[in-house]
């Protein structure tokens, strides 16, 4: 099996250490977060914690696609992280990515980045409406999202767990994670509302988000609120159809 790798310029001298992490990934490191879809582990290095994400081996069709036609999730994560930093958007420092391939198929891939401490994600804002300074944090999050949109960053996985939030005594900082699905380019009003639609279906939050975005985008509140709900309903119906299809396929089996 052949190996492809790319290290950031600040870590090129640490290639032996990083190679060792990947070679011994299954038997070392500390598990972090949900391990169902992909495996995440933490490693200590020179007083810094680094995060290694191991992407599961894709199905055969995607093994061919990633081998010859598409960049892997690890490759895209590394590339997009560097792009975000270039655009002055918060994300954990990218360190490296590794890919393992055969002559005709793509197999394992790994993305290595800095592990950032954080206080909460957007998810906590949906589960605890009494979180201290809840509305201030929510409005700051909308401002951050508006900045993404203005810079032409369409974060396709803009979902509740994919933005880390540092409180910093009211100086809120936001960092995007799970970066392998992005588009870059001008975003119209529909694109912007569609991007926000994955975050919540709680009306109390949607009203605040619509109010803040309307102020930033200089459009009436009602226009943002109605369009955002339209996109939320479309997204929720899509999820519902997928679940129903999955149940039918499982039942047939």
Secondary structure, 3 states (H helix, E strand, C coil): CEEEEEECHHHHHHHHHHHHHHHCHHHCCEECCCCCCCEEEEEEECCEEEEEEEECCCCHHHHHHHHHCCCCHHHHHHHHHHHHHHCCCCECCEEEEEEEECCCCEEEEEEEEECCCCCEEHHHHHHCCCCCCHHHHHHHHHHHHHHHHHCCEEECCCCCCCEEEECHHHCCEEEECCCCCEEECCCCHHHHHHHHCCCCCCHHHHHHHHHHHHHHHCCCHHHHHHHHHHHHHHHHHHHHHHHHHHHHHHHHC
